[in-house]
Structures are given as structure tokens and as C-alpha cells.
Amino acid sequence: MPPVIYTCYCKLCQYRRGGTFDVVADSIDAHLQRAHKIAWRDSEGDTFRDFAKKIKRLIPSLKGEDGVVEVSVEGVVITYDKVGKVWTIISPLFEISSAGHHITEEERKEAEAFAERLKEERKALEKERERERKRVKYRRKYRHYHKCYEDYFKTKASHTLQNLRFERAEFMRLWCEYHSLKPFVDSLSSQELERLKEVEKELKKQSVRPPTTRELLKMEMERFSPSP
């Protein structure tokens, strides 16, 4: 029995391609990425071509009325005729079927809105990844400063006061607060942004420099050295 010939239809631009199920699944996946810069992913991070391989293994084993299985997975409606062994897949962005189909204007507009939403979600994800990279960079760059001063500003430990004049301790309190906010300026609340401006103004009034790494290490050693 010859294989069923399918056609994939892109709802965004009327692109279509015929072939076996595997061919059209690969084709629409590549088309979305190349033509529309959309990387379709399921909840496990798989592309549509890999998603199609999974449903080919799983769906035929499900029970259905009159030999037809219909499920909705990952926003995609999948219909499988177990008798004719024929697939129909309807997504907000494309459709795969063995029958002819014409993309309506309404479907095109819905596809455009869905694609725009996907792109916005991708931008938000990339923005969050960039913020996380900044957090990692910040923690690496300033870990020595916070290690030496954070305990003092929380507990008022006497050893830090012995190593810093009051003015310098106040400067470092502001300095640590400033660098705790500055790397994440894109995601700060209005109240945090206002506080960042206030701290920045206070720092400009100060003339005390932050301690060097050598000084920090010295204070660290003195902190843990036994008292005479």
C-alpha cells in the first residue's frame, strides 16, 4: 500500500509542501525557523519534528471512537485515523493533512497574533537570561566586598568597625547597596529605581574609595584570627 501523501500549510504566508508525514513535519519546522524566525518548542524543549516522532509512537496506542483518536497536546489538535492510518494536525501556525485546505483570512490573523505572542515570550526569556548573566557576573566581581562587609551591616560586628572609620563604613554600606541594584536596573520596581538614584547621589558626595582586594583579604584574616 503506497504511503499517504500529506501537505503542510503555513498560516502566516500560505507556504505549502507535499510529501510523506515525516517530510512535511521536517519542512514546516524548517520553514517556521527560516522564514518567520519562530523556533516551535514543546514543553520538553523539542522541535516540531521531534514532537512529531513522539506522537507517532504514542497516539496510535490510544483508544478512540470508531477507530479515530483525537487529542489536544501542546496547543496542537491531533487526529489519527487508526483504520486508514491517516494524520491531521492543526496548530495555530500551520496545518498538516492529506486533504486540500485553504487558509482563511481569519486563520491568518490568528496565526499572526500567535506568532507575535511567541516572539514576545522569547524576548522576555532572553531578557531574563541576560539578567541572570548579569547576576552571575556581579556575584563573581563583588563577592569579596560582600563577604567582608555584609555581616557587619547586618550584625554590627565590632571587628569591622575596628578596620573602618565610620565614614568609610557608611560609604561601603551605600556602595554595596548600589551594586546590588545597578546590574538589574531593567527589572527594578519604581521604588527600587528611586532608591538607586538616592544611593547614587549619596555616593557622589563621598570621597572615600572602596578597599582593594589586598585590604579585603587582610580584614578577612583579622576577622578569623584569635583575639589576644
C-alpha positions in Angstrom: 0.0 0.0 0.0 1.6 3.3 -1.1 2.3 5.9 1.7 -0.2 8.6 2.4 0.7 12.0 0.8 0.3 14.9 3.1 0.5 18.7 2.6 1.7 21.2 5.2 0.3 24.7 5.1 1.8 27.7 6.8 -1.0 30.0 8.0 1.3 33.0 8.1 2.3 33.1 4.4 0.5 30.3 2.6 3.7 28.3 2.2 2.9 24.6 1.4 4.9 21.5 0.8 3.8 17.9 0.0 5.3 14.6 0.9 5.2 11.9 3.5 4.3 12.7 7.1 8.0 12.9 8.1 8.9 15.1 5.2 6.2 17.7 5.7 6.9 17.7 9.5 10.5 18.5 8.9 9.6 21.0 6.2 7.2 23.1 8.3 9.6 23.1 11.2 12.5 24.4 9.0 10.2 26.9 7.3 9.0 28.5 10.5 12.6 28.9 11.7 14.0 30.2 8.4 11.1 32.4 7.1 9.5 33.6 10.3 12.3 33.2 12.9 10.0 31.1 15.0 11.5 28.1 16.8 8.5 25.9 17.7 9.2 24.1 21.0 7.0 21.8 23.2 7.2 21.8 27.0 10.2 19.4 26.9 12.1 21.8 24.6 11.7 19.5 21.5 11.3 21.0 18.0 8.2 20.1 16.0 10.0 17.4 14.0 11.0 15.6 17.3 7.5 16.2 18.7 6.0 14.6 15.6 8.2 11.5 16.2 6.9 11.2 19.7 3.2 11.4 18.7 3.8 8.8 16.0 4.9 6.4 18.7 2.3 7.3 21.4 -1.0 8.2 19.7 -1.7 5.0 17.7 -1.8 3.1 21.0 -4.6 5.3 22.4 -8.3 4.3 22.2 -10.7 6.3 20.1 -14.3 6.2 18.9 -14.9 4.4 15.6 -11.1 3.9 15.2 -10.4 7.7 15.4 -8.2 9.2 18.1 -8.3 12.9 18.7 -6.2 14.7 21.3 -5.0 18.2 22.0 -1.4 18.4 23.1 0.9 21.5 23.4 -1.8 23.6 21.7 -1.9 21.3 18.7 -5.0 19.3 17.8 -4.0 15.9 16.5 -6.4 13.5 14.8 -5.4 9.9 13.8 -7.5 7.5 11.8 -6.4 4.1 13.0 -8.1 2.3 10.1 -6.8 4.4 7.3 -3.6 5.3 9.3 -4.0 9.0 8.4 -2.9 12.0 10.4 -4.4 15.5 10.6 -2.5 18.1 12.7 -3.9 21.6 13.3 -1.7 24.2 15.0 -2.3 28.0 15.5 0.6 28.4 13.0 0.2 25.6 10.5 -1.8 22.6 9.4 -0.8 19.1 8.1 -3.4 17.0 6.4 -4.0 14.6 3.5 -6.9 16.7 2.2 -6.8 20.0 0.4 -7.2 23.1 2.5 -7.4 26.9 2.0 -6.1 29.2 4.8 -8.8 31.8 5.6 -8.1 35.4 6.4 -9.3 34.8 9.9 -6.8 31.9 10.4 -4.0 34.1 9.0 -4.8 36.9 11.5 -5.0 34.4 14.4 -1.6 32.9 13.3 0.0 36.4 13.2 -1.2 37.2 16.7 0.0 33.8 18.0 3.4 34.3 16.3 3.8 37.8 17.8 3.0 36.4 21.2 5.6 33.7 20.8 8.2 36.3 19.8 7.4 38.4 22.8 7.7 35.4 25.1 11.1 34.6 23.5 12.3 38.2 24.1 11.2 38.1 27.7 13.0 34.8 28.1 16.2 36.2 26.6 15.9 39.3 28.8 15.7 37.1 31.9 18.7 35.1 30.7 20.6 38.3 30.3 19.6 39.5 33.8 20.8 36.1 35.2 24.2 36.5 33.3 24.5 40.0 34.9 23.7 38.5 38.4 26.4 35.8 37.9 28.9 38.4 36.7 28.1 40.7 39.6 28.4 37.9 42.2 31.8 37.0 40.8 33.1 40.6 40.6 32.0 41.8 44.1 31.9 38.6 46.2 35.0 39.7 48.2 33.4 43.0 49.1 30.1 41.5 50.3 31.9 38.7 52.1 33.8 41.2 54.2 31.0 43.8 54.8 27.6 42.1 54.7 28.0 40.6 58.2 28.9 43.9 59.7 25.9 45.8 58.2 23.6 43.0 59.5 25.1 42.4 62.9 27.2 45.5 63.6 30.2 43.2 64.3 33.0 45.1 66.2 35.9 43.7 64.1 34.7 45.6 61.0 34.3 48.8 62.9 37.9 48.5 64.1 39.1 48.3 60.5 36.9 51.0 59.1 36.3 54.6 60.1 32.6 55.4 60.5 32.6 57.5 57.3 34.2 54.6 55.3 31.8 52.1 56.8 28.9 54.3 55.7 30.4 54.6 52.2 30.7 50.8 51.9 27.1 50.3 53.0 26.0 52.6 50.2 28.5 51.1 47.8 27.2 47.5 48.4 23.6 48.6 48.1 24.3 50.5 44.9 26.0 47.5 43.3 23.2 45.2 44.5 20.7 47.3 42.4 22.6 48.6 39.4 23.1 45.4 37.5 19.4 44.7 37.5 18.2 48.2 36.6 16.0 46.9 33.7 13.9 44.8 36.1 13.7 47.1 39.2 10.4 48.4 40.5 9.8 52.2 40.6 10.5 52.2 44.3 13.8 50.4 43.8 14.8 52.8 41.0 14.1 55.7 43.2 16.3 54.2 45.9 19.1 53.6 43.4 19.0 57.3 42.4 19.2 58.3 46.1 22.1 55.9 46.8 23.9 57.2 43.7 23.6 60.8 44.8 24.9 59.9 48.3 27.9 58.1 46.8 28.8 61.1 44.7 29.1 63.2 47.9 31.6 60.7 49.3 35.3 60.8 48.6 36.2 57.5 50.2 37.4 54.8 47.9 36.4 51.2 48.2 39.1 49.0 49.7 41.5 47.0 47.5 41.5 43.2 47.3 44.6 43.2 49.4 42.9 45.2 52.1 39.8 42.9 52.0 41.9 39.8 52.4 43.8 41.4 55.3 40.5 42.2 57.0 39.3 38.7 56.3 42.3 37.3 58.0 42.0 39.6 61.0 38.3 38.6 61.3 39.1 35.0 61.9 42.4 35.4 63.8 42.1 34.6 67.6 41.8 37.6 69.9 44.9 38.1 72.2 
